Amino acid sequence: MYIKKLLLQETYPEVRLIREVVFKLGTNFIVDAGKDREKGNGVGKTTALKLIDVCLGAKDKKYIYTDYEMDSENIDLKDYIHESKIQVALELVDKWEDDDAIHRELKVDLFKGGKKYIDGVKYKESDYWYELNKAIFKNDQNVPTFRQLIGMFVRINQKFDNNKFLKYLDSHVNAAKYENIYSYLFDLQSQDMSAEILGLKDEIKEKQDDIQHLKKINRFKYVDVINQKIGILEKEIKELSEDLAVLIDTTKFKENEQKINEIKLTYSKINDLLDESMFKKKRSVSILEGAKKESKESVDTSLLEKLYEETTQNFDKLEKTFIELVNFNEQLVQNKISYFKKQVSKWSIKINVLEEERENLFKEHKNVIMLIEENKIDEYTDIQERLGNAREDLGRNKQIITVYNELNNQLSSTQEKLDTLLDSLEKQEDSLSIFNQKFSAYSKMTNGEGYVLYHKEKGFPLAIEDIEKGLSTGTKKSVIAAFDLAYQAFAVEIGKMTPKFIVHDVIETLDRIALESIVTIANDVQCQYIASVLKEKISNHPSIKNEDIILTLSESERMFKM
C-alpha cells in the first residue's frame, strides 16, 4: 500500500476541510520554514508524521498537542481539536496511478472519545489493527500484530524523537517476539512455524518466571538448600520422637494403648486444624497489611483516566463517569480491608477455640494418654511443640520441592519440544542474502561502508556486522534509511506484501552525501520516503526538486492552520 493523501477536517458543527497533503512516489519532504532554523518552532512538521502514525493505529493521540519531554500542552490546539471534533484521514492505494487500484480510507477522530473507521465502517481498536494487518500485510493470522510490524516502516514515536534501529519497539518486547517479527518480515520461517516457536518461547519464559517467583517467596536460590533442610528436619523429628518416648511409661502405655491411640488421633486432628488456621490467619494478615498500605498510597489517576479513555473508544457509551470509576476503585480497596479484617478475627477466634480444646484434652487425659513421669509435663509440652513445628516445616519444604519439580519438569518438556522443532527447522538464509545485496550496496552509498545483516542463534535474533562499534546520530540515521530502503527493494523482489512507504523524522543530522543517496535510492526503488526536515537542510540541494517538497510549514502556516 502507498499513501495517497492525508486530510485534516473539522466535523462540528459542520464538515470543513482544514488541510489536504498529497503524496507522490519517491521522496516526500515536509519542510519547516520557520524563523528558528536551528530547532524548529512547533509549526507542525513532526505533527504531520504523527498524524500518519495515528491513522495507522498509534494509541497516544494526545501527543498531537502535548510535548512529552517538556510536560506541557498546547491548550489552544487541544481545545480546537475537542470543540471542532477534528478528524484525520489517510488514503491508501495498493497500486500507483492505476485505474484498477484498491483505495482504502482510514479515519481517526482526534478528540476525546473519538472512533476509528476504515472505509466508513467503525472499528474497535483491536479490530482496527487486525483489519490493517490484513489490508497492508495480508497477515490474516495476525501474528505478529499490526503495530509490531508497522513500527519498522513508520519510525515515529508519539512522545519523543525516535533513533531506534533493530529494536524499534518498546523496551518490554523480548527477543522471542522480535524473532517472530523478523522471521515474518524476512521469510526466515513459515508463519505457522514462527507462531509455534513464539508460543513455546513464551511458555518457557512463563515457567522460568514461575520458578523464580517460587524461589523469591520462599527465599532460596538453589533447590539443594531445600533438600538439605528436609534432611535436617527429618533427623530432628526422629530425635524429638525418641526424646518423647523416653518420657512415656512403657508398661502403662501397653495397658492403655487403644485409649492412647484414640486420644492421640484426636490430639493430632486438633493440631492439624490449628496449623491450618494459623496459616490462614497469617495469610489474611499479610493481605490486610498490603491493602492498608495500598489505601494510604495515592492512586495514579492518570493511569485510570487513560484506561477510561481507551475503554470509551471501544464502547459507544459507558454508564459510569471517570469520577465514579475512581470512587469505585477506592471502595474496592476499602471492601478488601473490611473483608480481611473479618477473616483475621474469624481465624483468631478459631485458633483460641482450638488451643482451648487441645489444652482441655491434655488436662483431661494426661494421666492416661501421655503417661509422663512426674514433674516432666513442661518438658513433654516443649518437645511436643518443637516436634509440631518441625513437622510443619518439613511439610512446607516438601511442598516446595513438589511444586519446584512440577515446574521444572514442565519447563524441561517445553524446552525439549522447542529444541526438537528448531533442530528440524531449515532456515531460509537465502532471503537474508537477497536483502544483504541491497543493504550492503545502499549503506555503501549513504555511509561509505557496506553493512551486512546476519542471523544470531541466541539472544536478539539479528545483528549488523561492525555496527556494535557505535555510530553517531547522523551516521545511524543514514544506516537506518539504507536498511529501510533495502527492505523495500527486497520485499519487491521476493513478492512480500508490505507498506510501500517509509516515514522518518529528524533527518537534519544526515550529511549531504547520505541525503543525496537516499533521494536517489528512494526514486529508484519506487517507494515513498516521507520525512520532515528544516528548510535550510535541503535548500540549494541539487538532487532535491521543488516537487519533492509536498508541504511547507511556518509560523503563519501551521499544520492545523491556527
Buried (B, 14 or more C-beta within 10 A) or exposed (E): BBBBBBBBBBBEEEEEEBBEBEBBBBBBBBBBBBEEBEEBEBBBBBBBBBBBBBBBBBBBBBBBBBEEEEEEBBEEBBEBBBEBBBBBBBBBBBEBEEEEBEEBBBBBBBBBBBBBBBEEEEBEBEBBBBBBBBBBBEBEEBBBBBBBBBBBBBBBBBEEEBBBBBEBBEEEBEBBBBBBBBBBBBBBBEBEBBBBBBBBBBBBBBBEEBBEEBBEEBEBEEBEBBEEBBEBBBEBBEBBEEBBEEBBEEEEBEEBEEEBEEBBEBBEEBBBBBBEBBEBBEBBBEBBEEBBEEEEEEEEBEEBEBEBBEEBBBEEEBEEEBEEBBEEEEEEBEEBBEEBBEBBEBBBEBBEBBEEBBEEBBEEBBEBBBBBEEEEBEBBEEBBEBBBBBBBBBEBBBEBBEBBEEBBEBBEEBBEBBEEBBEEBEBBEEBBEBBBBBBBBBBBBBBEEBBBBEBEEEEEBBBBEEBEEEBEEBBBBBBBBBBBBBBBBBBBEEEBEBBBBBBBBBBBBBBEEBBBBBBBBBBEBBBBBBBBBBBEBBEEEEBBEEEBBBBBBBEEBBBBEE
